């Protein structure tokens, strides 16, 4: 299978960064923006003037406008927000039959509780699904700073081939066979990043934040395994690596949003047309529903939902968590 031409669908910060990385890996890249006008501006200025204005596009990157302008390609990266994946695939799904499609959004569909690969299976059943996840920020990848991520694939040979095609001098892909685990870990860590940010915003201290991350890892592990993921995945890049980065860095949109919540601001005041995408807000209620469906106790996810809904302040939530019945650390 030749993977010389890669299409990146979605021209936000992450899509642009992945287009840059694929170009540095030697691929010919078409970056497909939703808005033809924005695509024309990117092509003229040879950068992403809204999300990555400081980073010039690589010469191998061509910009196209409108998802219906998706060219014939050997591999596609879907980098649109999780909640619009189905809509986007409704437009381009027939063009993806028989080619690898790397799913890059870290989120679960609110209406169906579906993972991104399940959405792809329904809308483009002939596509070959892979999932990209792990500790990575768009600005780092676009600037060529060393980054390592997981690439999950049900077909090991396909995973190896796509990893070789996309890995370059600054982006290294490690192949995993655990599609479910990598996908869930990438989505759910955004919920815990909200919680970690809230602890920071409330000034509860680094000890509290470290304890939260450790308990979040345990909770995440229980839910992922209950849903068919592998425990070993949680110790890798898509699990511990991404959870740690997202729960400790102000560059994380979910962490920053959580900080604001911990300072007493309300969700409605923070969301708006110009607000950065915060997938954890949409994923939190889905995570709670999935945990209930699979019989898994998730007190941290439930706490985040109470905080998002404005039912309790962070201090009250922490008080409830601290007074839960004592258990051995290895217990659920």
GULOGU-36465 format. One record per residue (C-alpha): residue in three letters; x, y, z; residue number from 1. Coordinates in Angstrom, 1 decimal. Example, Ala and Ser with C-alpha at 12.3 -4.5 7.8 and 13.67 -1.06 7.14 Angstrom:
2
+-----+--------+--------+--------+-----+
!   r !     c1 !     c2 !     c3 !   k !
+-----+--------+--------+--------+-----+
! ala !   12.3 !   -4.5 !    7.8 !   1 !
! ser !   13.7 !   -1.1 !    7.1 !   2 !
+-----+--------+--------+--------+-----+
// end
This chain:
332
+-----+--------+--------+--------+-----+
!   r !     c1 !     c2 !     c3 !   k !
+-----+--------+--------+--------+-----+
! unk !    0.0 !    0.0 !    0.0 !   1 !
! unk !    1.4 !    3.4 !   -1.0 !   2 !
! unk !    0.9 !    6.1 !    1.5 !   3 !
! unk !    2.6 !    8.9 !   -0.3 !   4 !
! unk !   -0.4 !   11.3 !   -0.3 !   5 !
! unk !   -2.0 !   12.2 !    3.1 !   6 !
! unk !   -5.2 !   14.2 !    3.5 !   7 !
! unk !   -5.7 !   16.0 !    6.8 !   8 !
! unk !   -9.4 !   16.9 !    7.3 !   9 !
! unk !   -9.8 !   19.9 !    9.6 !  10 !
! unk !   -7.6 !   22.9 !    9.6 !  11 !
! unk !   -7.6 !   23.9 !   13.3 !  12 !
! unk !   -4.4 !   24.0 !   15.3 !  13 !
! unk !   -4.2 !   20.2 !   15.7 !  14 !
! unk !   -5.0 !   19.5 !   12.0 !  15 !
! unk !   -2.4 !   22.0 !   10.9 !  16 !
! unk !    0.2 !   20.6 !   13.2 !  17 !
! unk !   -0.4 !   17.1 !   12.0 !  18 !
! unk !   -0.2 !   18.3 !    8.4 !  19 !
! unk !    3.2 !   19.8 !    9.2 !  20 !
! unk !    4.4 !   16.6 !   10.8 !  21 !
! unk !    3.3 !   14.5 !    7.9 !  22 !
! unk !    5.1 !   16.8 !    5.5 !  23 !
! unk !    8.3 !   16.6 !    7.6 !  24 !
! unk !    7.9 !   12.8 !    7.3 !  25 !
! unk !    8.1 !   13.1 !    3.6 !  26 !
! unk !    4.5 !   12.8 !    2.6 !  27 !
! unk !    2.6 !   15.0 !    0.1 !  28 !
! unk !   -0.1 !   16.6 !    2.2 !  29 !
! unk !   -3.5 !   18.2 !    1.4 !  30 !
! unk !   -4.9 !   20.1 !    4.4 !  31 !
! unk !   -8.6 !   20.4 !    3.9 !  32 !
! unk !  -10.4 !   23.3 !    5.7 !  33 !
! unk !  -14.1 !   23.4 !    6.2 !  34 !
! unk !  -14.4 !   27.0 !    5.0 !  35 !
! unk !  -13.2 !   27.7 !    1.5 !  36 !
! unk !  -12.5 !   31.3 !    2.3 !  37 !
! unk !  -10.3 !   30.4 !    5.2 !  38 !
! unk !   -8.5 !   27.8 !    3.1 !  39 !
! unk !   -7.8 !   30.5 !    0.5 !  40 !
! unk !   -6.4 !   32.8 !    3.2 !  41 !
! unk !   -4.1 !   30.0 !    4.5 !  42 !
! unk !   -2.9 !   29.2 !    1.0 !  43 !
! unk !   -2.1 !   32.9 !    0.3 !  44 !
! unk !   -0.4 !   33.5 !    3.6 !  45 !
! unk !    1.2 !   30.0 !    3.9 !  46 !
! unk !    0.3 !   29.7 !    7.5 !  47 !
! unk !   -2.7 !   29.2 !    9.7 !  48 !
! unk !   -3.4 !   32.8 !   10.6 !  49 !
! unk !   -5.8 !   32.1 !   13.4 !  50 !
! unk !   -4.4 !   29.1 !   15.2 !  51 !
! unk !   -0.7 !   28.9 !   14.3 !  52 !
! unk !    0.3 !   32.3 !   12.8 !  53 !
! unk !    3.9 !   32.0 !   13.7 !  54 !
! unk !    4.5 !   28.7 !   11.9 !  55 !
! unk !    5.0 !   28.7 !    8.1 !  56 !
! unk !    3.5 !   25.8 !    6.3 !  57 !
! unk !    5.9 !   23.3 !    4.8 !  58 !
! unk !    6.3 !   23.3 !    1.1 !  59 !
! unk !    4.7 !   19.8 !    0.8 !  60 !
! unk !    1.4 !   21.1 !    2.3 !  61 !
! unk !   -1.4 !   22.2 !   -0.1 !  62 !
! unk !   -4.5 !   23.7 !    1.3 !  63 !
! unk !   -8.0 !   22.9 !   -0.1 !  64 !
! unk !  -11.3 !   24.5 !    0.9 !  65 !
! unk !  -14.6 !   22.7 !    1.7 !  66 !
! unk !  -14.8 !   19.0 !    2.9 !  67 !
! unk !  -16.4 !   18.1 !   -0.4 !  68 !
! unk !  -13.0 !   19.0 !   -2.0 !  69 !
! unk !  -11.3 !   16.1 !   -0.3 !  70 !
! unk !   -8.9 !   14.8 !   -3.0 !  71 !
! unk !   -8.1 !   11.2 !   -3.7 !  72 !
! unk !   -5.5 !   10.2 !   -1.2 !  73 !
! unk !   -3.7 !    7.1 !    0.3 !  74 !
! unk !   -4.5 !    7.9 !    3.9 !  75 !
! unk !   -6.7 !   10.4 !    5.7 !  76 !
! unk !   -6.5 !   12.0 !    9.1 !  77 !
! unk !   -9.8 !   13.1 !   10.5 !  78 !
! unk !   -9.1 !   16.1 !   12.8 !  79 !
! unk !  -12.5 !   17.7 !   13.2 !  80 !
! unk !  -14.1 !   18.1 !   16.7 !  81 !
! unk !  -15.6 !   14.9 !   18.1 !  82 !
! unk !  -19.2 !   16.3 !   18.1 !  83 !
! unk !  -19.1 !   17.0 !   14.3 !  84 !
! unk !  -17.3 !   13.8 !   13.2 !  85 !
! unk !  -20.6 !   12.2 !   12.1 !  86 !
! unk !  -21.6 !   15.3 !   10.1 !  87 !
! unk !  -18.2 !   15.5 !    8.4 !  88 !
! unk !  -18.2 !   11.8 !    7.6 !  89 !
! unk !  -21.7 !   12.1 !    6.1 !  90 !
! unk !  -20.1 !   14.4 !    3.5 !  91 !
! unk !  -16.9 !   12.5 !    2.8 !  92 !
! unk !  -17.5 !    8.9 !    4.0 !  93 !
! unk !  -17.8 !    7.4 !    0.5 !  94 !
! unk !  -14.4 !    8.8 !   -0.4 !  95 !
! unk !  -12.8 !    6.9 !    2.4 !  96 !
! unk !  -13.6 !    3.3 !    1.4 !  97 !
! unk !  -10.5 !    1.1 !    1.4 !  98 !
! unk !   -8.1 !    3.6 !    2.9 !  99 !
! unk !   -6.6 !    4.1 !    6.4 ! 100 !
! unk !   -8.5 !    6.8 !    8.3 ! 101 !
! unk !   -6.7 !    8.0 !   11.4 ! 102 !
! unk !   -9.1 !    9.4 !   14.0 ! 103 !
! unk !   -7.5 !   12.3 !   15.9 ! 104 !
! unk !  -10.4 !   13.8 !   17.9 ! 105 !
! unk !  -10.4 !   12.9 !   21.6 ! 106 !
! unk !  -14.1 !   12.8 !   22.5 ! 107 !
! unk !  -17.2 !   10.7 !   22.7 ! 108 !
! unk !  -20.5 !   11.5 !   20.9 ! 109 !
! unk !  -23.0 !   12.9 !   23.3 ! 110 !
! unk !  -26.2 !   11.7 !   21.4 ! 111 !
! unk !  -25.1 !    8.0 !   21.1 ! 112 !
! unk !  -22.2 !    7.5 !   23.6 ! 113 !
! unk !  -20.2 !    6.3 !   20.6 ! 114 !
! unk !  -16.4 !    6.3 !   20.2 ! 115 !
! unk !  -15.0 !    7.9 !   17.1 ! 116 !
! unk !  -14.2 !    4.6 !   15.5 ! 117 !
! unk !  -17.8 !    3.4 !   16.0 ! 118 !
! unk !  -19.0 !    6.6 !   14.2 ! 119 !
! unk !  -16.6 !    5.8 !   11.4 ! 120 !
! unk !  -17.9 !    2.3 !   11.2 ! 121 !
! unk !  -21.5 !    3.5 !   10.8 ! 122 !
! unk !  -20.8 !    6.3 !    8.3 ! 123 !
! unk !  -17.9 !    4.8 !    6.3 ! 124 !
! unk !  -18.0 !    1.1 !    6.8 ! 125 !
! unk !  -15.4 !    0.4 !    4.2 ! 126 !
! unk !  -12.7 !    2.6 !    5.8 ! 127 !
! unk !   -9.8 !    1.2 !    7.8 ! 128 !
! unk !   -9.9 !    2.7 !   11.3 ! 129 !
! unk !   -6.9 !    3.8 !   13.3 ! 130 !
! unk !   -6.7 !    6.1 !   16.4 ! 131 !
! unk !   -4.0 !    8.6 !   17.2 ! 132 !
! unk !   -3.7 !    9.7 !   20.8 ! 133 !
! unk !   -1.1 !   10.6 !   23.4 ! 134 !
! unk !    0.7 !   13.5 !   25.1 ! 135 !
! unk !    0.9 !   16.2 !   22.5 ! 136 !
! unk !    0.2 !   19.9 !   22.0 ! 137 !
! unk !   -0.4 !   21.3 !   18.6 ! 138 !
! unk !    2.2 !   24.1 !   19.0 ! 139 !
! unk !    4.9 !   21.6 !   19.9 ! 140 !
! unk !    4.2 !   19.3 !   17.0 ! 141 !
! unk !    3.9 !   22.2 !   14.5 ! 142 !
! unk !    7.2 !   23.7 !   15.7 ! 143 !
! unk !    9.0 !   20.4 !   15.3 ! 144 !
! unk !    9.5 !   19.7 !   19.0 ! 145 !
! unk !   10.1 !   16.0 !   19.9 ! 146 !
! unk !    6.8 !   14.3 !   20.5 ! 147 !
! unk !    5.7 !   10.6 !   20.9 ! 148 !
! unk !    2.2 !    9.4 !   20.6 ! 149 !
! unk !    0.2 !    6.1 !   20.2 ! 150 !
! unk !   -1.3 !    4.8 !   17.0 ! 151 !
! unk !   -3.9 !    2.1 !   17.6 ! 152 !
! unk !   -5.0 !   -0.3 !   14.9 ! 153 !
! unk !   -6.9 !   -3.5 !   14.8 ! 154 !
! unk !   -4.7 !   -4.7 !   12.0 ! 155 !
! unk !   -1.0 !   -4.7 !   13.2 ! 156 !
! unk !    0.5 !   -4.6 !    9.7 ! 157 !
! unk !   -1.7 !   -1.6 !    8.8 ! 158 !
! unk !   -0.7 !    0.1 !   12.0 ! 159 !
! unk !    3.0 !   -0.4 !   11.3 ! 160 !
! unk !    2.7 !    0.9 !    7.8 ! 161 !
! unk !    0.8 !    4.1 !    8.8 ! 162 !
! unk !    3.2 !    4.7 !   11.7 ! 163 !
! unk !    6.2 !    4.5 !    9.3 ! 164 !
! unk !    4.4 !    6.9 !    6.9 ! 165 !
! unk !    3.7 !    9.5 !    9.6 ! 166 !
! unk !    6.7 !    9.2 !   11.8 ! 167 !
! unk !    9.4 !   11.8 !   11.1 ! 168 !
! unk !   12.4 !   13.5 !   12.6 ! 169 !
! unk !   10.3 !   15.0 !   15.4 ! 170 !
! unk !    7.1 !   12.9 !   15.7 ! 171 !
! unk !    7.4 !    9.2 !   16.7 ! 172 !
! unk !    4.4 !    6.9 !   16.6 ! 173 !
! unk !    4.2 !    3.8 !   18.7 ! 174 !
! unk !    1.8 !    1.2 !   17.4 ! 175 !
! unk !   -0.8 !   -0.4 !   19.8 ! 176 !
! unk !   -3.3 !   -3.1 !   19.0 ! 177 !
! unk !   -5.8 !   -1.7 !   21.6 ! 178 !
! unk !   -8.1 !    0.5 !   19.6 ! 179 !
! unk !  -10.7 !    0.7 !   22.4 ! 180 !
! unk !   -8.3 !    1.5 !   25.2 ! 181 !
! unk !   -6.4 !    4.1 !   23.3 ! 182 !
! unk !   -9.6 !    5.8 !   22.1 ! 183 !
! unk !  -11.2 !    5.8 !   25.6 ! 184 !
! unk !   -8.1 !    7.0 !   27.4 ! 185 !
! unk !   -7.8 !    9.9 !   25.0 ! 186 !
! unk !  -11.4 !   11.0 !   25.5 ! 187 !
! unk !  -11.7 !   10.4 !   29.2 ! 188 !
! unk !   -8.4 !   12.2 !   30.3 ! 189 !
! unk !  -10.1 !   15.5 !   29.3 ! 190 !
! unk !  -12.7 !   15.0 !   32.0 ! 191 !
! unk !   -9.9 !   14.4 !   34.6 ! 192 !
! unk !   -8.0 !   17.5 !   33.3 ! 193 !
! unk !  -11.1 !   19.6 !   34.2 ! 194 !
! unk !  -11.0 !   18.2 !   37.7 ! 195 !
! unk !   -7.3 !   18.8 !   38.0 ! 196 !
! unk !   -7.6 !   22.4 !   36.8 ! 197 !
! unk !  -10.5 !   23.0 !   39.3 ! 198 !
! unk !   -8.2 !   21.8 !   42.1 ! 199 !
! unk !   -5.6 !   24.3 !   41.0 ! 200 !
! unk !   -8.0 !   27.1 !   40.5 ! 201 !
! unk !   -9.4 !   26.6 !   44.0 ! 202 !
! unk !   -5.9 !   26.8 !   45.4 ! 203 !
! unk !   -6.1 !   23.4 !   47.1 ! 204 !
! unk !   -2.4 !   22.7 !   46.6 ! 205 !
! unk !   -0.1 !   20.4 !   44.7 ! 206 !
! unk !   -0.6 !   17.5 !   47.1 ! 207 !
! unk !   -4.3 !   17.5 !   46.3 ! 208 !
! unk !   -3.6 !   17.7 !   42.6 ! 209 !
! unk !   -1.2 !   14.8 !   42.7 ! 210 !
! unk !   -3.6 !   12.7 !   44.7 ! 211 !
! unk !   -6.4 !   13.5 !   42.2 ! 212 !
! unk !   -4.2 !   12.4 !   39.2 ! 213 !
! unk !   -3.4 !    9.1 !   40.9 ! 214 !
! unk !   -7.0 !    8.4 !   41.7 ! 215 !
! unk !   -8.1 !    9.5 !   38.2 ! 216 !
! unk !   -5.6 !    7.0 !   36.8 ! 217 !
! unk !   -7.2 !    4.2 !   38.9 ! 218 !
! unk !  -10.7 !    5.3 !   37.9 ! 219 !
! unk !   -9.8 !    5.6 !   34.2 ! 220 !
! unk !   -8.3 !    2.1 !   34.3 ! 221 !
! unk !  -11.4 !    0.5 !   35.8 ! 222 !
! unk !  -13.7 !    2.0 !   33.2 ! 223 !
! unk !  -11.4 !    1.3 !   30.2 ! 224 !
! unk !  -11.0 !   -2.3 !   31.2 ! 225 !
! unk !  -14.7 !   -2.7 !   31.8 ! 226 !
! unk !  -15.4 !   -1.5 !   28.3 ! 227 !
! unk !  -13.0 !   -3.9 !   26.6 ! 228 !
! unk !   -9.7 !   -2.0 !   26.7 ! 229 !
! unk !   -6.4 !   -3.4 !   27.9 ! 230 !
! unk !   -4.9 !   -2.6 !   31.3 ! 231 !
! unk !   -1.4 !   -2.4 !   29.8 ! 232 !
! unk !   -2.5 !    0.5 !   27.5 ! 233 !
! unk !   -3.1 !    2.7 !   30.6 ! 234 !
! unk !    0.6 !    2.7 !   31.5 ! 235 !
! unk !    1.7 !    4.0 !   28.1 ! 236 !
! unk !    1.5 !    7.2 !   26.1 ! 237 !
! unk !   -2.2 !    7.2 !   25.5 ! 238 !
! unk !   -2.9 !    6.5 !   29.2 ! 239 !
! unk !   -0.5 !    7.8 !   31.8 ! 240 !
! unk !    1.4 !   10.0 !   29.4 ! 241 !
! unk !   -1.6 !   12.0 !   28.1 ! 242 !
! unk !   -3.3 !   12.1 !   31.5 ! 243 !
! unk !   -0.3 !   13.6 !   33.2 ! 244 !
! unk !    0.3 !   16.2 !   30.5 ! 245 !
! unk !   -3.4 !   17.2 !   30.4 ! 246 !
! unk !   -3.7 !   17.4 !   34.1 ! 247 !
! unk !   -0.7 !   19.6 !   34.8 ! 248 !
! unk !   -0.2 !   22.1 !   31.9 ! 249 !
! unk !   -1.9 !   25.4 !   31.4 ! 250 !
! unk !   -1.6 !   24.7 !   27.6 ! 251 !
! unk !   -4.3 !   22.1 !   28.1 ! 252 !
! unk !   -7.7 !   23.7 !   27.2 ! 253 !
! unk !   -9.5 !   21.4 !   29.5 ! 254 !
! unk !   -7.1 !   22.1 !   32.4 ! 255 !
! unk !   -7.4 !   25.8 !   31.8 ! 256 !
! unk !  -11.2 !   25.6 !   31.7 ! 257 !
! unk !  -11.1 !   23.7 !   35.0 ! 258 !
! unk !   -8.9 !   26.3 !   36.6 ! 259 !
! unk !  -11.6 !   28.9 !   35.7 ! 260 !
! unk !  -14.3 !   26.7 !   37.2 ! 261 !
! unk !  -12.3 !   26.2 !   40.4 ! 262 !
! unk !  -12.0 !   30.0 !   40.7 ! 263 !
! unk !  -15.8 !   30.2 !   40.8 ! 264 !
! unk !  -16.7 !   31.0 !   37.2 ! 265 !
! unk !  -19.6 !   29.3 !   35.5 ! 266 !
! unk !  -19.6 !   27.2 !   32.4 ! 267 !
! unk !  -22.1 !   29.5 !   30.6 ! 268 !
! unk !  -19.8 !   32.4 !   31.1 ! 269 !
! unk !  -16.8 !   30.6 !   29.7 ! 270 !
! unk !  -18.4 !   29.1 !   26.6 ! 271 !
! unk !  -19.1 !   31.1 !   23.4 ! 272 !
! unk !  -18.4 !   31.2 !   19.7 ! 273 !
! unk !  -14.8 !   32.3 !   20.2 ! 274 !
! unk !  -14.0 !   30.0 !   23.2 ! 275 !
! unk !  -11.4 !   27.3 !   22.7 ! 276 !
! unk !  -12.7 !   23.8 !   22.1 ! 277 !
! unk !  -13.0 !   22.0 !   25.4 ! 278 !
! unk !  -14.0 !   18.4 !   24.7 ! 279 !
! unk !  -14.1 !   17.4 !   28.3 ! 280 !
! unk !  -17.3 !   19.4 !   28.9 ! 281 !
! unk !  -19.2 !   17.2 !   26.3 ! 282 !
! unk !  -17.4 !   14.0 !   27.3 ! 283 !
! unk !  -18.1 !   14.2 !   31.1 ! 284 !
! unk !  -21.8 !   13.3 !   31.0 ! 285 !
! unk !  -21.1 !   10.6 !   28.4 ! 286 !
! unk !  -18.4 !    9.1 !   30.7 ! 287 !
! unk !  -20.9 !    9.0 !   33.6 ! 288 !
! unk !  -23.5 !    7.3 !   31.4 ! 289 !
! unk !  -21.0 !    4.7 !   30.2 ! 290 !
! unk !  -19.8 !    4.0 !   33.7 ! 291 !
! unk !  -23.3 !    3.5 !   34.8 ! 292 !
! unk !  -24.0 !    1.2 !   31.9 ! 293 !
! unk !  -20.9 !   -1.0 !   32.7 ! 294 !
! unk !  -21.4 !   -0.9 !   36.5 ! 295 !
! unk !  -18.2 !    1.1 !   37.3 ! 296 !
! unk !  -17.9 !    3.5 !   40.2 ! 297 !
! unk !  -16.5 !    6.9 !   39.0 ! 298 !
! unk !  -16.7 !    9.4 !   41.8 ! 299 !
! unk !  -14.4 !   11.8 !   40.0 ! 300 !
! unk !  -16.3 !   11.8 !   36.8 ! 301 !
! unk !  -19.5 !   12.4 !   38.8 ! 302 !
! unk !  -17.8 !   15.3 !   40.7 ! 303 !
! unk !  -16.9 !   16.9 !   37.4 ! 304 !
! unk !  -20.5 !   16.7 !   36.2 ! 305 !
! unk !  -21.7 !   18.3 !   39.4 ! 306 !
! unk !  -19.2 !   21.1 !   39.0 ! 307 !
! unk !  -20.1 !   21.7 !   35.3 ! 308 !
! unk !  -23.8 !   21.8 !   36.1 ! 309 !
! unk !  -23.2 !   24.3 !   38.9 ! 310 !
! unk !  -24.9 !   22.2 !   41.5 ! 311 !
! unk !  -21.9 !   22.4 !   44.0 ! 312 !
! unk !  -18.8 !   24.5 !   44.4 ! 313 !
! unk !  -15.4 !   22.9 !   44.3 ! 314 !
! unk !  -15.0 !   23.1 !   48.1 ! 315 !
! unk !  -18.2 !   21.2 !   48.7 ! 316 !
! unk !  -17.3 !   18.6 !   46.1 ! 317 !
! unk !  -13.9 !   18.0 !   47.7 ! 318 !
! unk !  -15.6 !   17.7 !   51.1 ! 319 !
! unk !  -17.9 !   14.9 !   49.7 ! 320 !
! unk !  -14.9 !   13.1 !   48.1 ! 321 !
! unk !  -12.9 !   13.2 !   51.3 ! 322 !
! unk !  -15.7 !   11.8 !   53.4 ! 323 !
! unk !  -16.5 !    8.8 !   51.2 ! 324 !
! unk !  -16.1 !    5.4 !   53.0 ! 325 !
! unk !  -12.5 !    4.4 !   53.4 ! 326 !
! unk !  -11.2 !    1.6 !   51.2 ! 327 !
! unk !   -8.0 !   -0.2 !   50.4 ! 328 !
! unk !   -6.1 !    1.5 !   47.6 ! 329 !
! unk !   -6.5 !   -1.5 !   45.3 ! 330 !
! unk !  -10.3 !   -1.7 !   45.7 ! 331 !
! unk !  -12.7 !   -0.2 !   43.1 ! 332 !
+-----+--------+--------+--------+-----+
// end
